[in-house]
Amino acid sequence: MMGTPVRLQKYLAQCGVASRRKAEELIASGRVSVDGAIVTDMGVKIDPSHQRVAFDGTLLKQRQHKKYYLLNKPKGYVTTVSDPQGRPIVTGLITDSSVRLFPVGRLDIDTHGALILTNDGELAQKIQHPSHEVKKTYEALVEGRPDNRKLRDLANGIDLEGRRTSPAQLVVVEARPHTTLIRVIIHEGRKRQVRKMFEAIGHRVIDLKRTSYGGLQLGKLPKGGYRRLTPEDLKIIFKKIPLQTKK
């Protein structure tokens, strides 16, 4: 897939080589090449996603500001950057970003709530690494009323698909006539883990919402709504992870 063409002097400026005006002088002096060929024409446009631009023989790479968003993912969206089945993707909900974003971790298509999107691959890897134990909070509406013994089993860890789950925190928020709303805090990221945990004790999840990620609360953010994360937000989420990022 082709990217958006930009003038060569603009690309040099975006890479931090020089101002646009100075970049024109560098091009005219024969110091810039595109795909190995020297270019001196000011009107040349290039596609940074497919063409290689070098200055004095050194390959250039466009600077990319790190961006972080908190999204209230609606049901029906998949947490991928593309979908062969044509289903709506979460990145399509972010309308004010000029950089390519991707979701950190996953939320099932039928689960809604807090999801982080970013273009910072290194930090996203750290967030998801089990050693950092970044906590995620869910509210699960389940069928019936799980008794204290069953909830205690989930809290201590159960065997799930041949592997024991890590300890979890569970609090009954509201007991209704035929359902129970339970707050669940885990740090693991197994596929459909919360749903499978309750299925294992005989209580199907009717609705599942992630209300916070690493202490960052979804709050009153509407479904499908999002906001840019601030440096203060990042400190809350990644307090166990050394930050070496530039905004």
BAKOL-627227 format. One record per residue: residue number from 1; residue in three letters; x, y, z of N, C-alpha, C in turn. Coordinates in Angstrom, 3 decimals. Last residue first. Layout:
<nodes>
[node NUM 'ALA' [X Y Z] [X Y Z] [X Y Z]]
...
</nodes>
This chain:
<nodes>
[node 247 'LYS' [7.977 13.122 24.450] [6.679 13.533 23.917] [6.893 14.491 22.765]]
[node 246 'LYS' [10.017 10.364 24.769] [9.962 11.794 24.536] [8.627 12.121 23.908]]
[node 245 'THR' [10.857 7.883 27.242] [10.131 8.335 26.075] [10.156 9.844 25.985]]
[node 244 'GLN' [11.534 6.054 29.184] [12.597 6.693 28.404] [11.982 7.195 27.112]]
[node 243 'LEU' [10.638 4.890 32.301] [10.207 5.659 31.144] [11.400 6.313 30.473]]
[node 242 'PRO' [10.593 1.717 33.731] [11.407 2.906 33.483] [10.963 3.606 32.213]]
[node 241 'ILE' [7.641 0.704 35.307] [8.433 0.568 34.092] [9.274 1.823 33.898]]
[node 240 'LYS' [5.973 1.128 37.336] [6.956 0.074 37.545] [7.904 -0.076 36.362]]
[node 239 'LYS' [4.320 3.083 36.321] [5.164 3.448 37.455] [6.211 2.375 37.767]]
[node 238 'PHE' [2.639 3.316 34.122] [3.924 2.662 33.968] [4.860 2.923 35.136]]
[node 237 'ILE' [0.276 4.675 34.892] [0.220 3.346 34.278] [1.550 2.614 34.386]]
[node 236 'ILE' [1.211 7.084 36.000] [0.282 6.222 36.744] [0.333 4.796 36.209]]
[node 235 'LYS' [2.734 8.143 33.962] [3.393 7.816 35.229] [2.524 6.885 36.059]]
[node 234 'LEU' [0.784 8.639 32.064] [1.791 7.618 31.800] [2.516 7.204 33.075]]
[node 233 'ASP' [-0.613 10.755 33.252] [-1.279 9.474 33.021] [-0.252 8.359 32.848]]
[node 232 'GLU' [1.374 12.712 33.106] [0.916 12.265 34.423] [0.208 10.919 34.317]]
[node 231 'PRO' [1.555 13.124 30.346] [2.700 12.545 31.058] [2.319 12.033 32.447]]
[node 230 'THR' [-1.712 12.061 29.095] [-0.750 13.072 29.523] [0.460 12.396 30.162]]
[node 229 'LEU' [-3.323 10.696 26.280] [-2.781 10.512 27.620] [-1.712 11.564 27.895]]
[node 228 'ARG' [-6.169 11.880 24.597] [-4.727 11.739 24.635] [-4.279 11.569 26.071]]
[node 227 'ARG' [-9.209 9.930 24.544] [-8.455 11.136 24.903] [-6.972 10.826 24.860]]
[node 226 'TYR' [-12.403 8.917 23.147] [-11.008 8.720 23.499] [-10.391 10.042 23.928]]
[node 225 'GLY' [-15.473 7.040 22.564] [-14.710 8.254 22.832] [-13.285 7.930 23.242]]
[node 224 'GLY' [-16.805 4.686 22.464] [-16.270 5.186 21.204] [-15.455 6.452 21.364]]
[node 223 'LYS' [-18.720 5.693 25.181] [-18.367 4.594 24.287] [-17.942 5.153 22.931]]
[node 222 'PRO' [-17.199 8.464 27.024] [-18.322 7.771 26.378] [-17.845 6.634 25.483]]
[node 221 'LEU' [-15.668 8.687 30.128] [-15.399 8.661 28.692] [-16.504 7.867 27.993]]
[node 220 'LYS' [-15.809 8.843 32.842] [-17.012 9.182 32.092] [-16.781 9.233 30.579]]
[node 219 'GLY' [-13.492 6.269 33.660] [-14.309 7.410 34.093] [-15.542 7.606 33.242]]
[node 218 'LEU' [-11.306 4.664 33.302] [-12.087 5.025 32.124] [-12.979 6.224 32.435]]
[node 217 'GLN' [-8.253 5.266 35.042] [-9.687 5.022 35.051] [-10.354 5.470 33.755]]
[node 216 'LEU' [-5.354 3.625 35.456] [-5.922 4.711 34.660] [-7.406 4.431 34.453]]
[node 215 'GLY' [-4.445 1.356 36.647] [-4.807 2.473 37.515] [-5.366 3.666 36.773]]
[node 214 'GLY' [-4.085 -0.398 34.469] [-2.944 0.049 35.253] [-3.227 1.246 36.132]]
[node 213 'TYR' [-7.039 0.510 33.302] [-5.828 -0.175 32.834] [-4.675 0.407 33.627]]
[node 212 'SER' [-10.557 0.022 33.938] [-9.278 0.715 34.117] [-8.129 -0.157 33.646]]
[node 211 'THR' [-12.774 -1.368 33.101] [-12.968 -0.018 33.620] [-11.668 0.735 33.860]]
[node 210 'ARG' [-14.018 -3.405 30.717] [-12.770 -3.067 31.400] [-12.841 -1.611 31.811]]
[node 209 'LYS' [-16.886 -5.412 30.926] [-16.361 -4.074 30.666] [-15.047 -3.899 31.415]]
[node 208 'LEU' [-19.155 -7.765 29.803] [-17.824 -7.553 30.373] [-17.283 -6.207 29.935]]
[node 207 'ASP' [-22.037 -9.725 30.326] [-21.460 -8.464 29.855] [-20.131 -8.253 30.562]]
[node 206 'ILE' [-22.319 -12.397 31.029] [-23.304 -11.786 30.137] [-22.761 -10.506 29.519]]
[node 205 'VAL' [-20.505 -15.256 31.636] [-20.438 -13.793 31.615] [-21.419 -13.263 30.583]]
[node 204 'ARG' [-21.787 -18.066 33.445] [-21.464 -17.430 32.173] [-21.459 -15.912 32.297]]
[node 203 'HIS' [-20.649 -20.048 35.788] [-21.410 -18.784 35.726] [-20.969 -18.001 34.478]]
[node 202 'GLY' [-19.037 -22.279 36.396] [-20.444 -22.457 36.073] [-21.288 -21.204 36.021]]
[node 201 'ILE' [-16.382 -21.977 36.666] [-17.122 -22.195 37.917] [-18.635 -22.223 37.679]]
[node 200 'ALA' [-15.590 -21.581 34.047] [-15.023 -22.719 34.762] [-15.749 -22.993 36.078]]
[node 199 'GLU' [-16.735 -19.163 33.400] [-17.299 -20.379 32.798] [-16.836 -21.610 33.562]]
[node 198 'PHE' [-14.976 -17.491 34.729] [-16.332 -17.654 35.263] [-17.047 -18.861 34.654]]
[node 197 'MET' [-12.685 -17.865 33.118] [-12.626 -18.088 34.563] [-14.026 -18.330 35.131]]
[node 196 'LYS' [-13.520 -17.073 30.600] [-13.224 -18.485 30.834] [-13.152 -18.811 32.323]]
[node 195 'ARG' [-13.791 -14.297 31.001] [-14.941 -15.102 30.601] [-14.714 -16.581 30.909]]
[node 194 'VAL' [-11.123 -13.636 31.567] [-12.172 -13.418 32.578] [-13.402 -14.257 32.255]]
[node 193 'GLN' [-9.747 -14.426 29.124] [-9.460 -15.021 30.427] [-10.597 -14.864 31.423]]
[node 192 'ARG' [-9.527 -14.111 26.371] [-10.850 -14.317 26.964] [-10.752 -14.868 28.384]]
[node 191 'LYS' [-6.142 -14.884 26.456] [-7.294 -14.651 25.593] [-8.594 -15.049 26.297]]
[node 190 'ARG' [-4.340 -13.391 29.206] [-4.717 -14.536 28.373] [-5.994 -14.219 27.581]]
[node 189 'GLY' [-2.874 -11.575 30.774] [-3.525 -11.138 29.540] [-3.888 -12.291 28.628]]
[node 188 'GLU' [-2.795 -10.706 34.311] [-2.507 -11.561 33.161] [-3.255 -11.052 31.933]]
[node 187 'HIS' [-3.697 -9.284 36.354] [-2.574 -8.681 35.625] [-2.164 -9.545 34.442]]
[node 186 'ILE' [-7.020 -8.347 37.509] [-5.993 -9.323 37.145] [-4.823 -8.587 36.479]]
[node 185 'ILE' [-9.914 -7.898 39.253] [-8.626 -7.270 38.961] [-7.602 -8.372 38.709]]
[node 184 'VAL' [-13.362 -7.475 38.951] [-12.255 -8.416 38.847] [-10.985 -7.659 38.489]]
[node 183 'ARG' [-16.504 -7.105 40.381] [-15.292 -6.412 39.948] [-14.129 -7.402 40.026]]
[node 182 'ILE' [-19.652 -8.277 39.336] [-18.432 -8.553 40.090] [-17.266 -7.767 39.505]]
[node 181 'LEU' [-23.034 -8.627 39.611] [-22.005 -7.759 39.047] [-20.770 -7.870 39.933]]
[node 180 'THR' [-25.172 -11.323 38.905] [-24.281 -10.692 39.878] [-23.243 -9.850 39.133]]
[node 179 'THR' [-28.662 -12.288 38.422] [-27.294 -12.024 37.979] [-26.488 -11.379 39.095]]
[node 178 'HIS' [-31.196 -12.433 39.387] [-30.724 -13.559 38.574] [-29.290 -13.387 38.081]]
[node 177 'PRO' [-31.427 -10.236 41.280] [-32.248 -11.461 41.378] [-31.685 -12.652 40.602]]
[node 176 'ARG' [-28.015 -9.204 42.093] [-29.342 -8.977 41.548] [-30.133 -10.275 41.595]]
[node 175 'ALA' [-25.523 -7.755 43.894] [-26.211 -9.033 43.705] [-27.648 -8.749 43.286]]
[node 174 'GLU' [-22.731 -5.850 43.095] [-24.185 -5.850 43.244] [-24.740 -7.242 42.958]]
[node 173 'VAL' [-20.010 -6.370 43.485] [-20.489 -4.988 43.450] [-21.985 -4.933 43.708]]
[node 172 'VAL' [-17.810 -8.450 44.985] [-19.194 -8.406 44.519] [-19.689 -6.960 44.622]]
[node 171 'VAL' [-14.524 -8.644 43.878] [-15.435 -7.978 44.814] [-16.827 -7.991 44.209]]
[node 170 'LEU' [-11.377 -10.178 43.591] [-12.775 -10.170 43.192] [-13.625 -9.537 44.288]]
[node 169 'GLN' [-8.149 -10.435 42.278] [-8.986 -9.792 43.286] [-10.419 -9.736 42.765]]
[node 168 'ALA' [-6.118 -13.375 41.741] [-6.923 -12.246 41.285] [-7.662 -11.634 42.468]]
[node 167 'PRO' [-3.138 -15.259 41.059] [-4.143 -14.738 41.996] [-4.832 -13.492 41.454]]
[node 166 'SER' [-2.989 -16.737 37.745] [-2.394 -16.017 38.871] [-3.490 -15.543 39.814]]
[node 165 'THR' [-4.107 -20.003 36.761] [-4.178 -18.549 36.691] [-3.506 -17.937 37.911]]
[node 164 'ARG' [-2.295 -22.769 35.504] [-2.968 -22.129 36.631] [-2.963 -20.611 36.461]]
[node 163 'ARG' [-3.020 -24.606 32.581] [-2.123 -23.672 33.279] [-2.900 -22.929 34.350]]
[node 162 'GLY' [-4.850 -26.104 31.172] [-3.564 -26.699 31.491] [-2.584 -25.796 32.205]]
[node 161 'GLU' [-7.101 -24.413 31.032] [-6.440 -24.878 29.818] [-5.007 -25.333 30.096]]
[node 160 'LEU' [-6.651 -23.529 34.222] [-7.379 -23.093 33.042] [-6.563 -23.481 31.810]]
[node 159 'ASP' [-6.999 -23.949 37.583] [-6.388 -24.531 36.399] [-7.252 -24.194 35.191]]
[node 158 'ILE' [-7.074 -20.837 39.462] [-7.640 -22.123 39.050] [-6.878 -22.636 37.835]]
[node 157 'GLY' [-6.647 -18.707 42.267] [-6.113 -19.249 41.022] [-6.707 -20.611 40.725]]
[node 156 'ASN' [-7.772 -17.310 44.321] [-6.531 -18.035 44.604] [-5.858 -18.561 43.347]]
[node 155 'ALA' [-10.055 -16.288 43.111] [-9.085 -15.361 43.693] [-7.735 -16.041 43.932]]
[node 154 'LEU' [-11.436 -18.596 42.448] [-10.948 -17.716 41.380] [-9.868 -16.783 41.901]]
[node 153 'ASP' [-11.987 -19.517 45.056] [-11.192 -20.338 44.139] [-10.600 -19.477 43.016]]
[node 152 'ARG' [-13.638 -17.492 45.954] [-12.346 -17.678 46.611] [-11.417 -18.523 45.727]]
[node 151 'LEU' [-15.850 -17.929 44.401] [-15.109 -16.679 44.232] [-13.725 -16.781 44.856]]
[node 150 'LYS' [-16.643 -20.405 45.433] [-16.264 -20.287 44.029] [-15.438 -19.022 43.783]]
[node 149 'ARG' [-17.243 -19.680 48.079] [-16.213 -20.682 47.804] [-15.713 -20.570 46.366]]
[node 148 'ASN' [-19.345 -17.846 47.882] [-18.036 -17.386 48.362] [-16.924 -18.378 48.044]]
[node 147 'ASP' [-21.143 -18.464 44.774] [-20.990 -18.434 46.236] [-19.556 -18.064 46.601]]
[node 146 'PRO' [-22.578 -16.553 42.173] [-21.452 -17.395 42.615] [-21.293 -17.304 44.127]]
[node 145 'ARG' [-25.622 -16.441 41.029] [-24.912 -15.858 42.169] [-23.790 -16.790 42.610]]
[node 144 'GLY' [-26.512 -15.872 37.526] [-26.612 -16.474 38.847] [-25.848 -15.734 39.923]]
[node 143 'GLU' [-24.184 -14.705 35.105] [-25.440 -15.390 35.415] [-25.391 -15.966 36.828]]
[node 142 'VAL' [-22.455 -11.564 35.558] [-22.501 -13.014 35.338] [-23.871 -13.580 35.699]]
[node 141 'LEU' [-20.697 -8.906 34.530] [-22.071 -9.256 34.890] [-22.241 -10.724 34.538]]
[node 140 'ALA' [-17.695 -7.590 35.565] [-18.312 -8.720 34.877] [-19.718 -8.944 35.414]]
[node 139 'GLU' [-15.461 -5.127 35.117] [-16.745 -5.383 35.765] [-17.451 -6.436 34.937]]
[node 138 'TYR' [-11.892 -5.105 35.608] [-13.086 -5.393 34.827] [-14.311 -5.399 35.719]]
[node 137 'THR' [-8.641 -3.779 35.438] [-9.861 -3.936 36.225] [-11.063 -4.098 35.310]]
[node 136 'LYS' [-5.302 -4.784 35.381] [-6.472 -4.418 34.578] [-7.712 -4.732 35.394]]
[node 135 'LYS' [-1.891 -4.007 36.182] [-3.218 -4.481 36.553] [-4.304 -3.932 35.637]]
[node 134 'VAL' [1.122 -5.301 35.179] [0.249 -4.139 35.030] [-1.194 -4.600 35.222]]
[node 133 'GLU' [3.461 -6.910 35.700] [2.181 -7.112 36.389] [1.300 -5.865 36.366]]
[node 132 'HIS' [5.999 -7.128 34.721] [5.611 -5.825 35.239] [4.239 -5.858 35.933]]
[node 131 'SER' [6.254 -9.696 33.713] [7.069 -9.325 34.877] [6.646 -8.003 35.495]]
[node 130 'PRO' [4.718 -9.908 31.361] [4.184 -10.409 32.645] [4.954 -9.949 33.869]]
[node 129 'HIS' [4.447 -7.123 29.230] [5.331 -8.156 29.758] [4.854 -8.601 31.148]]
[node 128 'GLN' [2.926 -5.026 28.361] [2.325 -6.354 28.294] [3.197 -7.449 28.888]]
[node 127 'ILE' [4.598 -2.842 28.664] [3.312 -2.861 29.362] [2.782 -4.278 29.455]]
[node 126 'LYS' [6.673 -3.487 26.910] [6.926 -3.479 28.352] [5.624 -3.554 29.140]]
[node 125 'GLN' [5.413 -3.164 24.469] [5.939 -4.470 24.844] [6.154 -4.565 26.342]]
[node 124 'ALA' [4.920 -0.427 24.536] [3.786 -1.355 24.506] [4.230 -2.756 24.914]]
[node 123 'LEU' [7.489 0.576 24.323] [6.786 0.722 25.587] [5.578 -0.210 25.659]]
[node 122 'GLU' [8.055 -0.156 21.661] [8.913 -0.593 22.764] [8.180 -0.530 24.095]]
[node 121 'GLY' [6.095 1.104 20.072] [6.167 -0.346 20.164] [6.967 -0.840 21.352]]
[node 120 'ASP' [4.138 3.597 20.042] [5.375 3.320 20.763] [5.469 1.814 21.015]]
[node 119 'ASN' [1.774 4.449 19.195] [2.719 4.107 18.135] [4.089 3.776 18.726]]
[node 118 'THR' [-1.280 3.244 20.796] [-0.048 4.019 20.742] [0.711 3.701 19.459]]
[node 117 'LEU' [-4.070 2.782 22.942] [-3.517 2.726 21.594] [-2.317 3.652 21.534]]
[node 116 'ILE' [-5.739 0.944 25.441] [-4.688 1.906 25.119] [-4.231 1.684 23.686]]
[node 115 'LEU' [-9.030 0.731 26.570] [-8.017 0.174 25.679] [-7.014 1.275 25.361]]
[node 114 'ALA' [-11.838 0.082 28.545] [-10.554 0.771 28.436] [-9.556 0.014 27.573]]
[node 113 'GLY' [-14.765 -1.245 26.797] [-14.059 -0.576 27.878] [-12.677 -0.075 27.518]]
[node 112 'HIS' [-16.196 -4.524 26.050] [-16.017 -3.091 25.851] [-15.225 -2.498 27.005]]
[node 111 'THR' [-16.414 -7.522 24.149] [-16.057 -6.860 25.408] [-15.810 -5.384 25.129]]
[node 110 'ASP' [-16.682 -8.775 21.766] [-17.898 -8.591 22.558] [-17.632 -8.025 23.943]]
[node 109 'ILE' [-14.088 -8.926 20.829] [-15.053 -8.152 20.054] [-16.332 -7.880 20.837]]
[node 108 'ASP' [-11.768 -8.553 23.565] [-12.587 -9.338 22.658] [-13.621 -8.465 21.970]]
[node 107 'LEU' [-8.932 -6.599 23.516] [-10.239 -6.757 24.135] [-11.077 -7.518 23.121]]
[node 106 'ARG' [-5.352 -6.752 23.930] [-6.594 -7.000 23.212] [-7.801 -6.865 24.129]]
[node 105 'GLY' [-2.300 -4.841 23.654] [-3.079 -5.975 24.124] [-4.366 -6.099 23.325]]
[node 104 'VAL' [-2.719 -1.793 22.414] [-1.850 -2.482 23.365] [-2.661 -3.620 23.975]]
[node 103 'PRO' [-3.305 -1.148 18.918] [-3.785 -1.376 20.284] [-2.756 -2.110 21.125]]
[node 102 'PHE' [-1.553 1.392 17.057] [-1.962 0.001 17.230] [-2.409 -0.190 18.680]]
[node 101 'LEU' [-1.320 3.992 14.540] [-1.465 3.511 15.907] [-1.788 2.017 15.915]]
[node 100 'ARG' [0.458 6.097 12.537] [-0.150 4.772 12.566] [-0.154 4.246 14.006]]
[node 99 'VAL' [-0.380 9.592 12.783] [0.559 8.474 12.809] [-0.201 7.161 12.909]]
[node 98 'SER' [-2.191 11.561 13.057] [-1.587 11.447 11.732] [-0.584 10.302 11.675]]
[node 97 'SER' [-5.273 11.550 14.748] [-3.863 11.170 14.761] [-3.358 10.990 13.334]]
[node 96 'ASP' [-7.990 11.917 15.103] [-7.123 13.104 15.107] [-5.634 12.768 15.156]]
[node 95 'THR' [-9.577 9.664 15.283] [-9.680 10.475 14.065] [-8.718 11.663 14.027]]
[node 94 'ILE' [-9.971 6.520 16.207] [-9.086 7.643 16.510] [-8.972 8.504 15.263]]
[node 93 'LEU' [-11.422 4.462 15.137] [-12.135 5.386 16.027] [-11.301 6.612 16.377]]
[node 92 'GLY' [-9.763 2.795 13.783] [-10.614 3.672 12.991] [-11.384 4.674 13.822]]
[node 91 'THR' [-8.682 1.145 15.655] [-7.873 2.289 15.226] [-8.689 3.269 14.389]]
[node 90 'VAL' [-10.555 -0.918 15.912] [-10.493 0.129 16.935] [-9.704 1.353 16.477]]
[node 89 'ILE' [-12.510 -1.792 13.023] [-11.307 -1.914 13.848] [-11.182 -0.697 14.765]]
[node 88 'PRO' [-15.341 -3.675 11.837] [-14.730 -2.398 12.222] [-13.560 -2.609 13.176]]
[node 87 'ARG' [-14.672 -6.414 9.527] [-15.293 -5.872 10.731] [-14.624 -4.556 11.120]]
[node 86 'GLY' [-13.594 -7.728 7.358] [-14.233 -6.432 7.143] [-14.942 -5.867 8.346]]
[node 85 'GLN' [-12.137 -9.966 7.584] [-13.585 -10.151 7.525] [-14.340 -8.835 7.356]]
[node 84 'PRO' [-9.545 -9.126 7.912] [-9.923 -9.700 6.616] [-11.417 -9.914 6.455]]
[node 83 'ASP' [-8.675 -6.154 9.378] [-9.493 -7.340 9.592] [-9.959 -7.896 8.249]]
[node 82 'SER' [-6.135 -4.294 11.134] [-6.863 -4.631 9.918] [-7.664 -5.901 10.193]]
[node 81 'VAL' [-5.240 -3.915 13.629] [-5.083 -2.766 12.730] [-5.712 -3.038 11.369]]
[node 80 'THR' [-7.445 -4.977 16.302] [-6.374 -5.212 15.339] [-6.271 -3.966 14.468]]
[node 79 'THR' [-9.726 -5.603 18.037] [-8.514 -4.892 18.458] [-7.338 -5.317 17.582]]
[node 78 'VAL' [-12.921 -4.911 16.585] [-11.819 -5.830 16.834] [-10.558 -5.038 17.142]]
[node 77 'TYR' [-16.143 -4.031 17.816] [-14.882 -3.620 17.201] [-13.788 -4.633 17.552]]
[node 76 'GLY' [-18.296 -4.884 19.285] [-18.386 -4.989 17.839] [-17.145 -4.567 17.097]]
[node 75 'LYS' [-18.513 -2.449 21.921] [-18.650 -3.814 21.425] [-18.703 -3.784 19.899]]
[node 74 'PRO' [-16.086 0.281 22.046] [-17.449 -0.266 22.035] [-17.432 -1.751 21.658]]
[node 73 'LYS' [-13.513 1.421 24.137] [-13.868 0.559 23.008] [-15.325 0.094 23.110]]
[node 72 'ASN' [-12.436 4.245 24.906] [-13.513 3.437 25.458] [-14.067 2.597 24.303]]
[node 71 'LEU' [-8.920 4.741 24.901] [-10.168 4.612 24.148] [-11.181 3.822 24.959]]
[node 70 'LEU' [-6.230 6.782 25.331] [-7.130 5.883 26.051] [-8.460 5.921 25.325]]
[node 69 'TYR' [-3.131 7.038 23.551] [-4.551 7.337 23.694] [-5.216 6.320 24.617]]
[node 68 'TYR' [-0.092 8.494 22.706] [-0.775 7.515 23.541] [-2.222 7.961 23.721]]
[node 67 'LYS' [2.769 8.867 20.592] [1.409 9.247 20.966] [0.741 8.108 21.723]]
[node 66 'LYS' [5.868 10.196 19.761] [5.149 9.131 20.446] [3.775 9.650 20.886]]
[node 65 'HIS' [6.671 11.386 16.547] [6.340 11.683 17.933] [5.547 10.535 18.528]]
[node 64 'GLN' [9.218 10.444 14.524] [7.812 10.160 14.801] [7.543 10.434 16.277]]
[node 63 'ARG' [11.348 11.351 11.841] [11.026 11.406 13.263] [9.543 11.156 13.464]]
[node 62 'GLN' [12.347 9.172 9.254] [11.481 10.269 9.698] [11.237 10.196 11.202]]
[node 61 'LYS' [15.642 8.558 8.461] [14.415 7.990 9.036] [13.601 9.129 9.622]]
[node 60 'LEU' [18.087 8.109 5.868] [17.300 8.933 6.787] [16.061 8.197 7.269]]
[node 59 'LEU' [21.334 6.824 5.391] [19.896 6.630 5.230] [19.132 7.416 6.292]]
[node 58 'THR' [24.016 8.644 4.185] [23.396 8.078 5.393] [21.883 8.011 5.212]]
[node 57 'GLY' [25.054 9.968 1.983] [25.228 8.522 2.065] [24.602 7.851 3.268]]
[node 56 'ASP' [24.197 12.577 2.301] [25.627 12.286 2.385] [25.876 10.794 2.617]]
[node 55 'PHE' [21.182 11.157 2.987] [21.887 12.439 2.987] [23.362 12.161 3.258]]
[node 54 'ALA' [18.677 9.214 1.327] [19.944 9.313 2.060] [20.528 10.709 1.919]]
[node 53 'VAL' [15.713 7.359 1.257] [16.324 8.673 1.070] [17.586 8.746 1.923]]
[node 52 'ARG' [13.866 4.959 -0.313] [14.989 5.161 0.608] [15.671 6.483 0.272]]
[node 51 'GLN' [10.287 4.428 -0.374] [11.542 4.861 -0.982] [12.594 5.174 0.078]]
[node 50 'HIS' [8.014 3.727 1.030] [8.525 2.788 0.050] [9.888 3.174 -0.532]]
[node 49 'SER' [7.268 5.675 2.802] [7.006 4.294 3.205] [7.625 3.281 2.243]]
[node 48 'PRO' [7.776 8.137 1.587] [8.673 7.678 2.659] [8.469 6.224 3.050]]
[node 47 'ASP' [7.785 8.887 -1.611] [6.906 8.137 -0.711] [7.778 7.545 0.397]]
[node 46 'ILE' [8.462 12.211 -2.871] [8.837 10.827 -2.554] [7.793 10.210 -1.634]]
[node 45 'LYS' [8.786 14.557 -5.509] [8.038 14.053 -4.355] [8.422 12.600 -4.135]]
[node 44 'VAL' [10.679 17.245 -6.830] [10.541 15.806 -6.624] [9.722 15.501 -5.366]]
[node 43 'GLY' [11.266 19.869 -7.366] [9.874 19.449 -7.454] [9.636 17.980 -7.169]]
[node 42 'MET' [13.993 20.374 -7.339] [13.197 20.803 -6.179] [11.764 20.265 -6.194]]
[node 41 'ASP' [16.443 18.066 -8.325] [15.214 18.766 -8.726] [14.381 19.096 -7.493]]
[node 40 'THR' [18.490 16.411 -7.752] [18.744 17.851 -7.594] [17.519 18.690 -7.938]]
[node 39 'VAL' [19.468 13.296 -6.496] [18.345 14.115 -6.960] [18.679 15.581 -6.727]]
[node 38 'ILE' [21.232 10.286 -7.120] [21.295 11.681 -6.688] [20.136 12.463 -7.318]]
[node 37 'ALA' [19.924 7.128 -6.249] [20.209 8.071 -7.333] [20.197 9.502 -6.802]]
[node 36 'GLY' [19.148 5.484 -4.150] [20.495 5.347 -4.667] [20.881 6.322 -5.764]]
[node 35 'ASP' [16.598 6.322 -3.464] [16.789 4.955 -3.987] [18.126 4.825 -4.713]]
[node 34 'VAL' [17.793 9.472 -3.705] [16.541 8.731 -3.534] [16.702 7.389 -4.233]]
[node 33 'SER' [20.163 11.632 -2.061] [19.822 10.599 -3.042] [18.500 9.942 -2.680]]
[node 32 'VAL' [21.845 14.702 -1.694] [20.683 13.878 -1.331] [20.393 12.873 -2.441]]
[node 31 'ARG' [23.725 16.441 -2.551] [24.055 15.663 -1.349] [22.935 14.702 -0.925]]
[node 30 'GLY' [23.599 18.332 -4.596] [23.822 16.925 -4.915] [24.156 16.039 -3.735]]
[node 29 'SER' [22.864 20.891 -4.168] [24.309 20.618 -4.148] [24.634 19.144 -4.377]]
[node 28 'ALA' [20.127 20.800 -4.072] [20.761 21.410 -5.244] [22.249 21.101 -5.321]]
[node 27 'ILE' [19.805 19.712 -1.487] [19.380 18.954 -2.674] [20.110 19.476 -3.918]]
[node 26 'LEU' [20.755 21.817 0.067] [21.422 20.513 0.146] [21.073 19.647 -1.062]]
[node 25 'GLU' [18.906 23.797 -0.545] [20.317 24.006 -0.890] [21.075 22.676 -0.890]]
[node 24 'GLU' [16.629 22.663 0.567] [16.671 22.912 -0.879] [18.117 23.105 -1.340]]
[node 23 'ALA' [17.243 22.724 3.251] [17.171 21.418 2.589] [17.223 21.578 1.075]]
[node 22 'LYS' [16.970 25.405 3.846] [18.321 24.860 3.828] [18.342 23.514 3.104]]
[node 21 'ARG' [14.143 25.428 3.721] [14.941 26.296 2.845] [16.368 25.775 2.720]]
[node 20 'ARG' [13.417 23.604 5.723] [13.054 23.356 4.323] [13.923 24.177 3.364]]
[node 19 'SER' [16.234 22.953 7.933] [14.980 23.601 7.599] [14.663 23.331 6.134]]
[node 18 'ALA' [17.592 19.576 8.225] [17.706 21.029 8.096] [16.316 21.606 7.906]]
[node 17 'VAL' [17.125 17.004 9.314] [18.389 17.323 8.630] [18.623 18.824 8.592]]
[node 16 'GLY' [14.793 16.036 10.424] [15.688 16.813 11.273] [17.014 17.163 10.637]]
[node 15 'CYS' [12.888 14.846 8.948] [13.917 13.957 9.498] [14.932 14.700 10.360]]
[node 14 'GLN' [11.493 17.007 8.069] [10.838 16.113 9.019] [11.816 15.158 9.675]]
[node 13 'ALA' [13.330 17.991 6.202] [13.040 18.778 7.397] [12.399 17.901 8.468]]
[node 12 'LEU' [13.172 15.976 4.281] [14.452 16.235 4.945] [14.244 17.017 6.241]]
[node 11 'TYR' [10.499 16.341 3.516] [10.893 15.104 4.185] [12.219 15.281 4.916]]
[node 10 'LYS' [10.680 18.775 2.233] [9.854 18.668 3.441] [10.247 17.426 4.227]]
[node 9 'GLN' [12.244 18.143 0.034] [12.770 19.079 1.030] [11.969 19.043 2.337]]
[node 8 'LEU' [10.506 16.356 -1.344] [11.766 15.873 -0.794] [12.311 16.809 0.276]]
[node 7 'ARG' [7.035 16.364 -0.596] [8.188 16.955 -1.284] [9.474 16.558 -0.556]]
[node 6 'VAL' [5.348 13.214 -0.315] [5.721 14.521 0.237] [6.907 15.050 -0.556]]
[node 5 'PRO' [2.609 10.916 -0.721] [3.833 11.535 -1.232] [4.082 12.900 -0.581]]
[node 4 'THR' [1.507 8.546 1.601] [1.232 9.888 1.066] [2.527 10.523 0.577]]
[node 3 'GLY' [2.085 5.120 0.503] [1.858 6.161 1.480] [1.553 7.489 0.809]]
[node 2 'MET' [0.603 2.175 -0.895] [1.407 3.384 -1.026] [1.066 4.376 0.068]]
[node 1 'MET' [0.843 -1.184 0.000] [0.000 0.000 0.000] [0.886 1.245 0.000]]
</nodes>
